[in-house]
Structure formats: C-alpha cells, structure tokens
Amino acid sequence: MLNFVMTGILTIMILAAGCGESDDDHATSAQPVQINTDSTVILSPVDSIGIEFGDSNYVMGGVEGVAFGPDGNIAVLDCGRSTVRLYSPGGEYLRSIGRRGNGPGELQNITFMAVSESGDIHLSGTGSEMFGIHSYDYYTGEWLGSSSTFIPPSCLEGASGNSYLRKDINFEVNGDVITLPVTVSMYETGNDVPLVTYYEEVVPFDPTDDVGMLELDWYGYDIAVGAGGMVFIAPRSTEEALIIVCDSAGNEIRTLQLPFQPTARTEEEMEMERNILRAKAIASDENPEGLEPDPFKPMIRGIETDGDGNLWILQGGPNTPTFTVINHEGNFLFTASVFPEPPDGSTWRFHIDENGFLAYAEDPLCGFYKIYILQIQEE
C-alpha cells in the first residue's frame, strides 16, 4: 500500500507544469537583447561516439545526458544501462561508473547527470532502492552515497568544487488546494540542505495538463552556471523568451528578454516530440499513451555557458540547432548554427563548457544514439 501511495503522489508531481504570476513580473521588467543576425559562426561535428551494432562499449542503451569530466574526458549518461560511460576526447572507451542493480550504490532508473568541477558525479533518479541523488567519484568510480528526495531532482548542472545546481519540485496540500513549490538551488555532495536558492515559484496543480506537467518535471526551466558562480534560469515557454540572471549569492541581477517568435511544429516534428514524450514517460514509470505535444515549440530549448562565461541560448524555432550567444550583461556577441544541418536537429541537446561542445539527438533519426563532438569552424 505504501508503494501504491508513493507512486500516486509521484504521478501528481510529474504531472505538474505551467508558469506562475512571477513570470509576468519578470516580463514587464525585462531588458531587451538586441540581435545582429549578420554576426554568425558555424559549429561542425568533427567526430562521434556510438554505433548501432558491434562492440557493446559503443552501443548506447539510451542517452539522457553528456558532460566533460574535469580531465577533459567525456561522460555519457546511458540510462538504458544505468551507468555512466567515460570516453577519451578522441572517442575511445575508458571505463564505466555505476551499474544496474538493487544494492547499495547500484542504479535502477537514472535520468539526469551533473559532473562537478572537483570530479563528483551526481545522478538523479532511482538508485540504492530510493528516489533521489546518487553521487560517485569520477576518478575512482566509488559510490559516495545517496540522498533521498520526495521526487528525484531534475535539470542538474555541475558547478565549482563538489557542488551542483538542480531543480526540485515539492508537494503541498492546504485544505482542498494542491500546489507545487518549484526551486532552483545549489547543493554539494552529501548535504541535503541547499547552499543557495536562486529561484522559487509556486505552481498550481492541474491534473488535466498531463503533457505540460510531464514537461515541467523534465524541463520546465533550463539552467546554467557561469563564471564566478553566476546562475542563469530560462523558464521554458512557447510565448516568451526570458532569462533570469543571478549572482553567486542568489540575488537576481537582471532579466533578459530575447526577440524570438512563436514557431509551430510541423507534422514530422510533432511525431518526433511524441516519441520523446513517450520515452520520458516510460523513464518516469508513467503511461506513455495519449501524450500529445504542444503544437508550438518552446522559444528556448536550452542554455549553456562556455569557457569565457558567455551564455549560449539554443533557439527553439529553427530546425537547424541555432544559438544566440550573449555575455552575462545581455550584450549580443554572435549567432552560431550547426552545419551540415542534421536531419534530427530539432531534438538535439547540448553540453558546452571550456572543454568544447557535445551534442546528441533525443530522437535520433539514424535509429541509435550517437554523441557528437563539435568545433567552431575557422573562417
């Protein structure tokens, strides 16, 4: 009975979505970002990791995250095999961290990953027979412990030391009113209390909006950590493109508004999104049937920061992965696009830092998962 109750509550949590009134406040006080479309650079894939058949070290069961390690090697969260695979910058398989199982330090269902500056790997999902965060030593593979949470945090991003940024959804009942407090906070290994909270919002529970609510658990807010501990938060929306900028102490510095326009999905893109939603629902132990995507694309699909502290904003509209790149003050620097144009580019997700550029398709058109290594093309 306890498992049944917990599953029901988890379902409610996963089905929460939307933006509160605070978004309107941000929109009215936002600083417009001026874009010059003549300033462009090209990102080109120069190598890839992943094959359809053959050596099992290169056949991915399912990818839900990529990152560079502190030594420049590439970490791949293979949720299909409940492990983190490590590869050299040239794509050579090195070793794996974590394994599927029900014992201490073993993993069952992991959906998010962050690699901190010091080399702690933080995984979110089910492991050691609990919902929560599971931490490992990047260098030795040693399990550092697991922390239980009511629902596994999402949108993890590595930060300085052994810290990481994450989004949490909580659950409150006040009489007949159910609300879902959402926070974006910084944590460190082994500490259940946040170091800093950057964003808080209370979202009303709406059991009728299953798709939007599933998306809040998986997306909701795109987040990134920049130079000096600055934090960027982009509420995922089909109606506005806002980025909230906070300093390392959690103070909001400014809100930036990008001049992106609503873009409808094509029938092909709708089917791709259905496939992604089904995969997310299955990964969350939910019913994948009947999930129908929003007919419009989110205006921002992701944000990342590079080694110079600049913010790379993945536009939601173009089929070709296209970034607007600005500094933390909101000054436009250039536009970056992937070329050649990938046929599944509208489902590409990225990781960018001082080590370079990584990407993978959530719904790979080739039928199997590949990790792409990209470089800026020299003029």
N, C-alpha and C positions, 0 to 999 in steps of 0.2 A: 504493500500500500504506500509506503514512504517513497519508493521509486516512482510509483504512478503519480503521486502528488508533485514530486520534484520535476518530473517530465512535463506535467501540465503547466507548472509555473514557468519552466524554461521555454515552453512553446509561447507563452504570453510575452516573455522577454524578447524572444527572437522576432516576434511579430510587431515590434514597436517601431514607429517611424514618424517623420514629419519634422517641422521646424517650429519653434516657439515664437512668441512675440518679440523676443530679444533680437531675432534676425531683422525685423523691421527697423528696430532702433539702430542696428549696425548699418543698414542700407541707407538710412537718411543722413548718417554722419560719415559716410564712406568717402575716401579720397580717390578720385578717378585716376586710372592708369592710362596714360596716352601711349598709343602703339604706333610705331612706324613700320609698316609692312615691307619697306624696301631693305631693311637690315635683316638678312637671313643667313643661316648656316645649315649645313647638311650633316645628318647623322647617318652613318652607313654601317651595317653589320659586317664585321671582319672575321668572325668565327662563330661557331655554335657548339653547344653540348647537348647530346641527346640523339638517340636513334630509335627506329621503330622495332627492329629485331636484332638479336645478337648478344653481345656482352651485357649481362644484367646490370653492371655498374653504370651503364649509359642509357638503359631503358627506364624511363620515369613512370612511376605508377600514377602520379598526379602532382602537379606543381602548384603550390599556394604561396610561394614567397622566394625571393632571391636577395642576396646581400653579399658585400665583400667582407671578408674577415679582416682583423687588424693587421695581418701579414700580407694582405692583397689577394689571398686565395678566395675562391667563390663558394659560398654556401647556398645550397638549394634545399628548400623545404619540400620533400617528397611526401605529401600527405597520404598518398596511396600506399606507401610502405612504412609510414610512421617513423621516418628517420630524416636526419639532415645529412645530405651528401656534400662532401668537400672536394673541390676540383682546383687544380692549379690555374693561373691566369691563361695558360695555353689550352685548358680543357682536359687535362689528364686527371683521372680519378685518383684521389688520395686516400680517403677513409670515410666512414660514416659515424654519426653520433646518434645515440638513441636506437631503440628497437621496439618492435611491436610486442606487446605482452601486457599482463595484468599485475606484475610485481612492482616493487619499489623502483622508481627510475625508468620504468618501461612505459610505452606510449600506446594509446588506442586511437585517438581521433584528434589530430593537431591541425589547426587551420591558420595560425599566424606565427611569425617569427621576427625577432629582432636580435641583432648582434651588437653588443655594446663595444665601446672603444677599448676596454680592457680585455675583451675576449670572452665575456659571458654570453651564452646563447639563451635567449628567453623564448619559450614556446607557449602558446595559448591553446587550450582545448582540454581533452581528457587524457590523463596520464596518472600513473600510480593510483589508479582507481578513484580519481577525484577530478572535478571541474576546477580549472584554474590555470596558474602559471607554473611552468616546469623549467628549471634552469640547469644548464650544463656548462662545463669548462670547454671552451673552444679548442684549447691546445691538447688536453688530455682525454676529452670525452667524458670526464667524470660527472655524474649526476650531483648537482649542488643542492637539490631539494625542490619541493613543490609546495605551492601556497594555494589553499582552497578559496574559490570565489563562488558567489551565487550563480553567476553565469560567466563563462570564460571571457576575459577582455578581448578587444579586437583592435585593429589598426596599430599594431606595435611598430615602434621605430627605435633603433639603437641610439644612445646618447653617450656623453662623456663618462669616464670611469666605468663602473658596472651598472650604470643607470639606463633606463629605457622609458619611452613615452608610450602611453596606452590610453584607449578609450574604454570606459566602463559604463554599463547600463545597470541601474538598480531598480528596485521594485517597491512602491509604497502604496498602501491602502488607507484611505481616510474616509470611513463610512462606506458610501457606495462609489466613491471616486477612486479610480486607479490611475496613478501617474508613474512615469518612468524617468527618474533623475539620470541625466547623462553627464559624465565628467570626462575631461581630458587632463591627465595628470602624469607627473614624473615619479617613477618608482626606482628602487635599487634592489639588487639580489638579496633575497631573504628577508625583506622588510615589507610587511603588509600595509604599512601606513605611507601615504604618498608624501614625497618630498615637497612637491609644489603642485598646486592645481591651477590650470590655466583657463579652463572654460567650464562653465556649469549651465545646464539648461534642464528644465522640467518639461517632459513631453507627455501629453495626454495619451492614455491607452486607447487605441482604436482597433478592435478585433476584426473590423471589416476590411482593413487595408493590408492584406497579407503580404503582397509583393513589396510595397513600400516599407513595411515593417521588417521584413526579412532583410531588405537592403540596409536599414539602419544598423542592424547587427554587424553586417559585413563591411559596410562603407559608412554612410551617414555623415562622416566628417573625414576628409583627407587631412593628414597631419604630417609635419616635417620638423626636424630640428636643425637649426643653422648654427653659424659661427657665434661663439660667445654664449651659447645656450639659448639663443632666440628660438621661439616656437611659432610655427605658422599653422593655422587651422582654417580649412576651407569647408564650410557646410555644403554638402552635396545637394544641388538644387537644379531643376530644369528651368528656373525662372530668373535667377540672378547668379552672378559670379563674384563672390565675396571672399576675401582672405583676411583673417584676423591675425595681427602680428602682436606677440607678447614678448617681453623681456624675460631674462632667466629667473627673475623673482616672481613671475606670474602676472605682472602688470600689463594691461593692454596698452600698446603704444599707438596703434592706428588700425583702421580697417581699410583695405584696398578694394576697389571695385573695377573689374575688368569689363571691357565693352564687348563681351561675347553675346551672340544672338541665339535664340531658341532654334534648335535643329531637329526636325522629325527623323525618326528612324525609317529606313527602307524595310521592305518585307524581309529581305535577306538579313538585315541587321536585327530585326525583331526575332527571327529564328535563332540567330546566334545568342541573343540575350536570353531567350527561353532556355537554351542549353546551359548557359551559365547559371541562371536561377535554379534550374533543376539540380545542377551539381552542388551549388551552395546549400540547397535544402537537404540533399542527401548527406552532405558533410555535417549538417547540423541535426541529423537524425529526424528530419521533418519529411512530410509528404510532398514529393516533387510535382504532383499532378495539379493541373489547372492554374499554374502560375503564369500570368500574362504581364509582360513588361510594360512600362510606361512608354507611350508612343513617341515621347521626346527624349533626347539624350541629356544626361547631366551636363551642365555647362563646363564644369571642371571634373576631370576623371582622375586626377592625381597631382600631387605636388612633391617635389624632391629638392634638395639643396646640393650644390656642387662644392668643390674644394675651396672656392673663393667666397663661399657664403651666399651666392646668388640663388634665387628661387626659380625653379623650373616648373611651370604650370602646364600640365597636359590638358589641352583643349578638348572638350567633349564633342564638338561638332564635326571636325574633319575626319574622314575615313583614314587618311594617312596620319599616323601619330605626329602631332604638331605641338610644340611647346612655345609658350610666351615666356621669355626669360627676363627677370627684373632683379634689381637689388632690393635689400630689405626696406629701403625707404620708398619703394614703389616706382623707381625710375626704370623705364624700359631700356633693355640692352639689345636684344635681338630675338628673332624667331628662329626656331630650329625644327626641321622636319626630317623624318626618316626617308631615305632614298637608297635603293629602289623601294617603291611603295609595296608594303606587304599586303597580300590579299585578305589577311585576318587582322589588319592593323587596328580596327576599331575595338578589338578585345585585348590589345597589348597592354601589359603593365610593366612598370619600370622601377629600377633602383639606380640612383645616381649619388655618387659621393666623390671624394678626392681621388679614388682609385679608378674611376671611369663610369661606364654606362652598361647596364644589364637590362634585358627585357625578356618577356615570354608572353605567349598568347594564352589567355584564359580558355578560349575555344579554338584550338589550333586547327586550321583548315587541312593541314597535312595528315591529321589523324593521330598524331603523337606529339608529346611535349618536347620542346627544344628551348634551351637557354641561349639567347643571342648576346654576343659581346659586340658592342658598337664603339665607334670612334668618330670624332668630328672630322669631317673631310677637309683637308687643307685646300685652300684656293690655288 
